[in-house]
C-alpha cells in the first residue's frame, strides 16, 4: 500500500468505507443491534478497512501482520478502547480486562499462578463432577432443550467452584438473567461519533440493576471467605493473600471486587458460547462427530478424562478449535491509538479507534480456504505450523492474551469428552440458529437440540468417585 499524507489515510484498493454502503443512520443502527451485520463477505479479504463517523476515525485491521503490530509489536501505543470502557467499565471496573500499564502487570502477576497447568489439573475433578452431573440429568430429558442455556449453567457452576470454591446453584438463574442484560449492551452513540469523553455516558436501568446485583453477590462471597479465614487454594484465596511488594498492602475491597467480577463474568460466558457452537456444528457434520467418537472411545473407553488424557484428545481439540474459528465467542478486539502510527503505509491518527474483528479474520478467504466450511483438519500440527500465529485469535494475542485460555480449553475438552461419550445431539425441527454479535457472539434464538443416548452408560467404576454427588444433582435436575 502506498504511503499517504493528510489528516487521515484515503481509502485505496485494500481499504474501504463501510458507512456509505448503508448510509450513516442505517450503519449506526446495525452496529448497535448486531456488530457483525455491518460486514458483508466481499470485505472479509480486505487488509485494512477505514471508516469515519462524524469526529471518529476508525480502522479495522484484518491482516495477521497488521494485527501483530497492534497487539504485540507496538502494543504500548494501543490501549483498551473507549467503547469497551463505556460498555463494561461500570461492571468490571479496573480488573484485568480493562486495566493498563503497571497496575495491569501487577494484577496479572497475582492472578497468573491460578491458571498454571498444575493448578488447572487440580481443578479437573470439579470439571468432571459438574459435567457428569449434567450428563446424569440428561438421562431424564424427553423434549428438546436449549443447549446454550445448558452450557451456560454448567460453566457457571464450574467457574464458581474452581475459582471461588462456592456453589452458586441457587444463583444460576439470577446470574444468567444478569448476564443477558450485560451482553445485550450496545455501543454508546457518543463514543461512535467520537464526541468528547467529558460528556456523560448513560446506561440503561436494567444494566445498573445488574451491576448492583453482581456487586451484592461478590460482596457476599468475599464476606463469607473473610469470616472463614481459610486458604482454599483457589483464586479468591490468592487474591486475598496477595501483597504489593513495595507497600506490603493487600488489595482493597474495590480491587478484589473488580478482579472477581472480571473472572466470574468472563470465565463462563465465552466458554459456554464456544461449547454451544461446537455441539451445533457436530450435529451438522456427522462424519466429524464419528471421528470424534472414535477418538474418545479409543482414548477413554467410557471413563472420564484425567489431566494427562487431555493431551491425547488431539482430534477433540481440533474440533473445538475449528468451532472457535467459525464462531469466536469474543468476536472483536478494540483499541485506541495513544499516538500517531502507521500500519501498512496508512497513517493512524492519534485517538483513532482500531478494531480487530476476529469473526471476519477467521473467515478471511486469503487465510482460510473455503472459510465457511467446518474442517477440524485445519488445526492438524502441520497446518498450524504453516499459518501466521495472528491469523487465529480466539483468546486474543500478545501480552494481553486471555489469561484463562488454558483453563477454558481443559474445561471444554472435559465437557466434550464426557457428554459426547454418552449422547448425540441433533437440531430440533423448526428452530432457527443464527449468530448475533453482541458483547459476545451468542446464538440469537438459542440452540435447541434433541438429546439421545449414544450407547450404554459408562462403567460404574468410572463414576464411583462422583456417584453420591451425581445422585444429589439428579434430584435437583431441571426437567
C-alpha positions as CSV (number, residue, x, y, z in Angstrom):
1,X,0.0,0.0,0.0
2,X,1.3,3.5,-0.9
3,X,2.4,6.0,1.7
4,X,-0.3,8.6,2.4
5,X,-0.4,12.0,4.0
6,X,-3.2,14.3,5.2
7,X,-5.5,14.2,8.2
8,X,-6.4,10.6,7.6
9,X,-5.5,8.0,5.0
10,X,-7.6,8.0,1.9
11,X,-9.2,4.6,1.1
12,X,-7.5,2.5,-1.6
13,X,-7.9,-1.0,-3.0
14,X,-7.1,-2.5,0.4
15,X,-9.5,-0.5,2.4
16,X,-13.0,0.8,2.0
17,X,-15.6,2.9,3.7
18,X,-18.3,1.0,5.4
19,X,-20.8,3.7,6.2
20,X,-21.8,4.7,2.7
21,X,-22.8,1.1,2.0
22,X,-25.9,1.6,4.2
23,X,-26.0,5.3,4.9
24,X,-25.0,6.7,8.3
25,X,-28.2,6.1,10.1
26,X,-28.5,2.5,8.9
27,X,-24.9,1.8,9.7
28,X,-25.2,3.0,13.3
29,X,-28.4,1.1,13.7
30,X,-26.8,-2.1,12.5
31,X,-23.7,-1.6,14.6
32,X,-25.7,-1.1,17.8
33,X,-28.1,-4.1,17.1
34,X,-25.6,-6.7,15.8
35,X,-21.9,-5.8,15.4
36,X,-21.4,-8.4,12.7
37,X,-24.2,-7.2,10.4
38,X,-22.2,-4.2,9.1
39,X,-19.8,-6.6,7.3
40,X,-20.5,-8.3,4.0
41,X,-18.5,-11.2,2.7
42,X,-16.9,-9.1,0.0
43,X,-14.8,-7.2,2.6
44,X,-13.6,-10.3,4.5
45,X,-10.4,-10.4,2.4
46,X,-9.6,-6.7,2.9
47,X,-6.4,-6.0,4.9
48,X,-7.4,-2.6,6.3
49,X,-10.9,-1.1,6.4
50,X,-11.3,2.6,7.1
51,X,-14.5,4.4,8.3
52,X,-15.3,7.8,9.7
53,X,-18.4,8.7,11.6
54,X,-18.6,12.4,12.4
55,X,-15.5,13.0,14.6
56,X,-14.2,9.4,14.9
57,X,-11.6,7.8,12.6
58,X,-11.8,4.0,12.9
59,X,-9.8,1.3,11.2
60,X,-10.4,-2.5,11.1
61,X,-7.2,-4.4,10.6
62,X,-7.6,-7.8,9.0
63,X,-4.1,-8.9,8.1
64,X,-2.1,-11.0,10.5
65,X,1.0,-8.8,10.2
66,X,-1.1,-5.7,11.0
67,X,-2.9,-7.4,13.9
68,X,0.5,-8.4,15.3
69,X,1.6,-4.8,15.1
70,X,-1.3,-3.6,17.2
71,X,-1.3,-6.4,19.7
72,X,2.4,-7.1,20.1
73,X,5.0,-5.1,18.1
74,X,3.7,-1.7,19.1
75,X,1.1,-2.7,21.7
76,X,2.1,0.1,24.1
77,X,0.6,2.6,21.7
78,X,-2.8,0.8,21.7
79,X,-4.9,0.9,24.9
80,X,-8.3,-0.5,25.6
81,X,-10.8,1.5,23.6
82,X,-13.5,3.9,24.9
83,X,-16.1,1.5,23.5
84,X,-15.1,-1.3,25.9
85,X,-14.6,1.1,28.8
86,X,-18.1,2.6,28.4
87,X,-19.7,-0.8,27.9
88,X,-18.0,-2.9,30.6
89,X,-16.2,-0.4,32.8
90,X,-19.2,0.2,35.2
91,X,-19.3,-3.6,35.8
92,X,-15.7,-4.8,35.6
93,X,-14.0,-1.6,36.9
94,X,-10.2,-1.7,36.8
95,X,-9.9,-5.5,36.6
96,X,-7.6,-7.4,34.3
97,X,-9.7,-6.9,31.2
98,X,-9.7,-3.1,31.4
99,X,-6.7,-2.1,33.5
100,X,-3.5,-0.8,31.8
101,X,0.2,-0.3,32.5
102,X,2.0,-1.1,35.8
103,X,-1.3,-1.8,37.6
104,X,-2.3,-4.3,35.0
105,X,1.1,-6.1,35.1
106,X,0.8,-6.3,38.9
107,X,-2.7,-7.7,38.8
108,X,-1.8,-10.2,36.1
109,X,1.1,-11.4,38.1
110,X,-1.1,-12.0,41.1
111,X,-3.7,-14.0,39.1
112,X,-1.3,-15.9,36.8
113,X,-0.4,-18.7,39.3
114,X,-4.1,-19.8,39.4
115,X,-4.1,-20.6,35.7
116,X,-0.9,-22.6,35.5
117,X,-1.2,-26.2,34.3
118,X,-0.6,-27.7,37.7
119,X,-3.4,-25.6,39.2
120,X,-5.7,-26.4,36.3
121,X,-5.0,-30.1,36.8
122,X,-6.2,-29.7,40.4
123,X,-9.5,-28.2,39.1
124,X,-10.2,-31.1,36.8
125,X,-12.1,-33.2,39.4
126,X,-14.6,-30.4,39.7
127,X,-15.0,-30.1,36.0
128,X,-15.6,-33.8,35.7
129,X,-18.1,-33.9,38.5
130,X,-20.1,-31.0,37.1
131,X,-20.1,-32.4,33.6
132,X,-21.1,-35.9,34.8
133,X,-23.9,-34.4,36.9
134,X,-25.3,-32.7,33.8
135,X,-24.9,-35.9,31.8
136,X,-26.9,-37.7,34.5
137,X,-29.6,-35.0,34.4
138,X,-29.9,-35.5,30.7
139,X,-31.0,-39.1,31.2
140,X,-34.4,-37.7,32.1
141,X,-34.8,-35.4,29.1
142,X,-37.6,-36.2,26.8
143,X,-38.0,-32.9,25.0
144,X,-35.5,-30.7,23.1
145,X,-33.6,-28.2,25.2
146,X,-31.7,-25.0,24.6
147,X,-28.1,-26.2,24.6
148,X,-26.8,-22.7,25.0
149,X,-28.7,-22.4,28.3
150,X,-27.5,-25.8,29.4
151,X,-23.9,-24.9,28.7
152,X,-24.2,-21.5,30.5
153,X,-25.4,-23.2,33.6
154,X,-22.7,-25.8,33.5
155,X,-19.8,-23.4,33.0
156,X,-21.2,-21.1,35.7
157,X,-21.1,-23.9,38.2
158,X,-17.6,-24.8,37.2
159,X,-16.2,-21.3,37.4
160,X,-17.8,-20.7,40.8
161,X,-16.5,-23.9,42.3
162,X,-13.0,-23.8,40.8
163,X,-12.3,-20.1,41.2
164,X,-14.2,-19.4,44.4
165,X,-14.9,-22.8,46.0
166,X,-18.5,-21.8,46.1
167,X,-21.7,-23.4,44.9
168,X,-23.9,-20.9,43.2
169,X,-26.7,-23.3,42.2
170,X,-29.2,-21.1,43.9
171,X,-27.9,-18.1,41.9
172,X,-27.7,-19.6,38.5
173,X,-30.9,-18.2,37.1
174,X,-30.2,-14.8,38.6
175,X,-26.7,-14.7,37.1
176,X,-28.0,-15.9,33.7
177,X,-30.6,-13.1,33.7
178,X,-28.0,-10.5,34.7
179,X,-25.6,-11.7,32.0
180,X,-28.3,-11.4,29.4
181,X,-28.5,-7.7,30.4
182,X,-24.8,-7.2,30.3
183,X,-24.2,-8.9,26.9
184,X,-27.0,-7.0,25.3
185,X,-25.4,-3.6,26.0
186,X,-25.0,-1.5,22.9
187,X,-22.1,0.8,21.9
188,X,-22.8,4.3,23.1
189,X,-23.7,6.8,20.4
190,X,-21.3,9.5,21.9
191,X,-18.4,7.0,21.5
192,X,-19.5,6.0,18.0
193,X,-19.5,9.7,16.9
194,X,-16.2,10.5,18.7
195,X,-17.6,13.1,21.0
196,X,-15.6,14.3,24.0
197,X,-15.1,12.0,26.9
198,X,-16.3,14.6,29.4
199,X,-19.8,14.2,28.1
200,X,-21.6,11.8,30.4
201,X,-22.4,8.3,29.1
202,X,-25.7,6.9,30.5
203,X,-26.6,3.2,30.8
204,X,-29.9,1.5,30.9
205,X,-31.8,0.9,34.2
206,X,-31.5,-2.8,33.6
207,X,-27.7,-2.6,33.4
208,X,-27.4,-0.5,36.5
209,X,-29.6,-3.0,38.4
210,X,-27.5,-5.9,37.1
211,X,-24.3,-4.2,38.4
212,X,-25.9,-3.8,41.8
213,X,-26.9,-7.4,41.9
214,X,-23.4,-8.6,40.8
215,X,-21.9,-6.3,43.5
216,X,-24.1,-7.9,46.1
217,X,-23.2,-11.4,45.0
218,X,-19.5,-10.7,45.1
219,X,-19.7,-8.9,48.4
220,X,-21.4,-12.0,49.9
221,X,-18.7,-14.3,48.6
222,X,-15.9,-12.0,50.0
223,X,-17.6,-11.6,53.3
224,X,-18.1,-15.4,53.7
225,X,-14.4,-16.0,52.9
226,X,-13.1,-13.4,55.2
227,X,-15.3,-14.8,58.0
228,X,-13.9,-18.3,57.4
229,X,-10.3,-17.2,57.2
230,X,-9.4,-20.3,55.3
231,X,-7.0,-20.7,52.4
232,X,-8.9,-22.9,50.0
233,X,-6.2,-22.8,47.3
234,X,-8.5,-21.0,44.8
235,X,-8.1,-17.7,43.1
236,X,-10.0,-15.8,45.7
237,X,-7.7,-17.1,48.4
238,X,-4.7,-16.0,46.3
239,X,-6.2,-12.5,45.8
240,X,-6.9,-12.1,49.5
241,X,-3.4,-13.2,50.4
242,X,-1.6,-11.1,47.7
243,X,0.6,-8.2,48.9
244,X,2.2,-5.4,47.0
245,X,6.0,-6.0,47.0
246,X,6.6,-2.3,47.7
247,X,4.0,-1.3,50.3
248,X,3.1,-4.8,51.6
249,X,-0.5,-3.8,51.4
250,X,-3.2,-6.2,50.2
251,X,-5.9,-5.5,47.6
252,X,-8.6,-3.1,48.6
253,X,-12.2,-4.4,48.5
254,X,-12.7,-2.4,45.3
255,X,-9.7,-4.2,43.6
256,X,-10.9,-7.6,44.8
257,X,-14.4,-6.8,43.5
258,X,-13.1,-5.8,40.1
259,X,-10.9,-8.9,39.6
260,X,-13.5,-11.3,40.9
261,X,-16.2,-9.9,38.7
262,X,-13.9,-10.0,35.6
263,X,-13.1,-13.7,36.1
264,X,-16.5,-14.6,37.3
265,X,-18.3,-13.0,34.3
266,X,-15.7,-13.7,31.6
267,X,-14.9,-17.2,32.9
268,X,-18.2,-18.8,31.9
269,X,-19.9,-16.7,29.2
270,X,-17.3,-17.2,26.5
271,X,-16.7,-20.9,27.2
272,X,-20.4,-21.7,27.2
273,X,-20.9,-20.0,23.9
274,X,-17.9,-21.9,22.3
275,X,-19.3,-25.2,23.5
276,X,-22.8,-24.4,22.3
277,X,-21.5,-23.7,18.8
278,X,-19.4,-26.8,18.9
279,X,-22.5,-29.0,19.5
280,X,-24.3,-27.2,16.7
281,X,-21.5,-27.9,14.2
282,X,-21.1,-31.5,15.3
283,X,-24.8,-32.1,14.7
284,X,-24.5,-30.7,11.2
285,X,-21.4,-32.8,10.4
286,X,-21.9,-36.5,11.4
287,X,-18.6,-37.5,9.7
288,X,-16.7,-35.2,12.1
289,X,-18.8,-36.4,15.0
290,X,-18.0,-40.1,14.1
291,X,-14.2,-39.3,14.2
292,X,-14.6,-37.6,17.5
293,X,-16.5,-40.5,18.9
294,X,-13.8,-42.9,17.7
295,X,-11.0,-41.0,19.4
296,X,-13.0,-40.8,22.7
297,X,-13.7,-44.5,22.6
298,X,-10.1,-45.3,21.9
299,X,-8.5,-42.9,24.5
300,X,-11.1,-43.1,27.3
301,X,-13.1,-46.2,26.7
302,X,-16.1,-44.9,28.5
303,X,-14.4,-43.3,31.5
304,X,-14.0,-39.6,32.4
305,X,-10.7,-38.0,31.3
306,X,-7.9,-37.1,33.7
307,X,-5.5,-34.2,33.0
308,X,-3.0,-36.4,31.1
309,X,-5.8,-37.6,28.8
310,X,-6.5,-34.1,27.6
311,X,-3.2,-34.0,25.6
312,X,-4.2,-37.3,23.9
313,X,-7.5,-36.0,22.7
314,X,-5.9,-34.4,19.7
315,X,-8.9,-34.6,17.3
316,X,-11.3,-33.4,20.0
317,X,-9.1,-30.3,20.5
318,X,-9.1,-29.8,16.7
319,X,-12.9,-29.9,16.6
320,X,-13.2,-27.3,19.3
321,X,-10.5,-25.1,17.8
322,X,-12.3,-25.1,14.4
323,X,-15.6,-24.3,16.1
324,X,-14.0,-21.3,17.7
325,X,-12.6,-20.3,14.3
326,X,-16.1,-20.2,12.9
327,X,-17.8,-18.7,16.0
328,X,-15.2,-16.9,18.1
329,X,-17.0,-16.1,21.4
330,X,-15.2,-12.8,22.0
331,X,-15.6,-11.7,18.4
332,X,-14.0,-8.2,18.5
333,X,-10.8,-6.6,20.0
334,X,-10.9,-2.8,20.2
335,X,-8.1,-0.4,20.9
336,X,-7.5,3.4,20.9
337,X,-4.3,4.8,19.4
338,X,-2.4,6.8,22.0
339,X,-0.1,8.5,19.5
340,X,0.1,8.7,15.7
341,X,1.2,5.5,14.0
342,X,1.4,3.9,10.6
343,X,0.0,0.5,9.6
344,X,0.6,-0.9,6.2
345,X,1.6,2.6,4.9
346,X,-1.6,4.1,6.2
347,X,-1.5,6.9,8.8
348,X,-3.3,6.1,12.0
349,X,-4.2,9.4,13.8
350,X,-3.9,9.9,17.5
351,X,-7.2,8.9,19.1
352,X,-8.3,6.7,16.3
353,X,-10.3,3.5,17.1
354,X,-8.7,0.3,16.0
355,X,-10.8,-2.8,15.6
356,X,-9.8,-6.4,15.1
357,X,-12.9,-8.3,14.2
358,X,-11.9,-11.9,14.9
359,X,-15.1,-13.2,13.2
360,X,-14.0,-11.5,10.0
361,X,-10.4,-12.5,10.2
362,X,-11.3,-16.1,10.9
363,X,-13.3,-16.1,7.7
364,X,-10.8,-14.3,5.6
365,X,-10.5,-16.4,2.4
366,X,-6.9,-15.4,1.8
367,X,-6.1,-17.0,5.2
368,X,-8.6,-19.8,5.3
369,X,-9.6,-21.6,2.0
370,X,-13.3,-22.3,1.9
371,X,-13.7,-20.3,5.1
372,X,-17.3,-21.2,5.8
373,X,-16.5,-25.0,5.7
374,X,-16.2,-26.8,9.1
375,X,-12.9,-28.7,8.8
376,X,-11.0,-29.6,12.0
377,X,-8.1,-30.7,9.9
378,X,-7.1,-27.0,9.6
379,X,-5.7,-27.5,13.1
380,X,-3.5,-30.5,12.4
381,X,0.0,-29.7,13.7
382,X,1.5,-29.2,10.2
383,X,-1.3,-26.8,9.2
384,X,-0.9,-24.8,12.3
385,X,2.9,-24.6,11.8
386,X,2.4,-23.1,8.3
387,X,0.0,-20.4,9.4
388,X,0.7,-17.0,10.8
389,X,0.1,-17.1,14.6
390,X,-2.1,-13.9,14.4
391,X,-4.4,-15.5,11.9
392,X,-6.2,-17.3,14.7
393,X,-7.2,-15.3,17.7
394,X,-10.0,-16.9,19.8
395,X,-8.1,-15.9,23.0
396,X,-6.6,-12.7,21.6
397,X,-2.9,-12.3,21.2
398,X,0.2,-10.6,22.5
399,X,0.9,-9.8,26.2
400,X,-2.8,-9.4,26.9
401,X,-3.8,-12.8,25.5
402,X,-6.6,-14.3,27.7
403,X,-5.1,-15.5,31.0
404,X,-7.8,-18.2,31.2
405,X,-7.2,-19.7,27.8
406,X,-5.7,-22.9,29.2
407,X,-8.4,-23.3,31.8
408,X,-11.1,-22.8,29.1
409,X,-9.5,-25.4,26.9
410,X,-9.2,-28.0,29.6
411,X,-12.8,-27.3,30.7
412,X,-14.2,-27.6,27.2
413,X,-12.3,-30.8,26.3
414,X,-13.5,-32.4,29.5
415,X,-17.1,-31.4,28.9
416,X,-17.0,-32.6,25.3
417,X,-15.4,-35.9,26.2
418,X,-17.9,-36.7,29.0
419,X,-21.1,-35.7,27.1
420,X,-20.1,-36.9,23.6
421,X,-19.3,-40.4,25.0
422,X,-22.9,-40.7,26.2
423,X,-25.1,-38.6,23.9
424,X,-25.8,-37.5,20.4
425,X,-27.2,-34.0,20.0
426,X,-29.4,-33.2,17.0
427,X,-31.1,-30.0,15.9
428,X,-34.7,-29.7,17.0
429,X,-37.0,-29.3,14.0
430,X,-38.5,-25.9,13.3
431,X,-35.8,-24.0,15.3
432,X,-33.6,-21.3,13.7
433,X,-29.9,-21.0,14.7
434,X,-28.5,-17.6,14.0
435,X,-25.4,-15.8,15.4
436,X,-25.7,-12.3,16.7
437,X,-22.7,-10.0,17.6
438,X,-23.4,-8.6,21.0
439,X,-20.7,-8.2,23.6
440,X,-20.1,-11.8,22.9
441,X,-21.1,-14.0,19.9
442,X,-24.3,-15.6,21.0
443,X,-27.0,-17.7,19.2
444,X,-29.8,-15.2,18.7
445,X,-32.6,-17.7,19.4
446,X,-30.6,-20.2,21.4
447,X,-29.6,-23.6,20.0
448,X,-32.4,-26.1,20.6
449,X,-31.4,-29.7,20.3
450,X,-32.8,-33.2,21.0
451,X,-30.6,-35.3,23.3
452,X,-30.4,-39.0,22.6
453,X,-28.4,-41.8,24.2
454,X,-25.4,-42.8,22.2
455,X,-25.0,-46.2,23.8
456,X,-24.6,-47.8,27.2
457,X,-23.7,-45.8,30.2
458,X,-20.0,-45.7,31.2
459,X,-18.9,-48.4,33.6
460,X,-20.0,-47.8,37.2
461,X,-16.4,-47.9,38.4
462,X,-15.5,-45.0,36.1
463,X,-18.0,-42.9,38.0
464,X,-17.6,-44.2,41.5
465,X,-16.0,-41.1,42.9
466,X,-18.9,-39.0,41.9
467,X,-21.9,-41.4,42.4
468,X,-23.2,-39.7,45.6
469,X,-22.7,-36.2,44.0
470,X,-24.5,-37.3,40.8
471,X,-27.4,-38.7,42.8
472,X,-27.8,-35.4,44.7
473,X,-27.6,-33.4,41.5
474,X,-30.1,-35.6,39.6
475,X,-32.7,-34.9,42.3
476,X,-32.4,-31.2,41.5
477,X,-32.3,-31.5,37.7
478,X,-34.4,-29.1,35.7
479,X,-36.9,-31.2,33.6
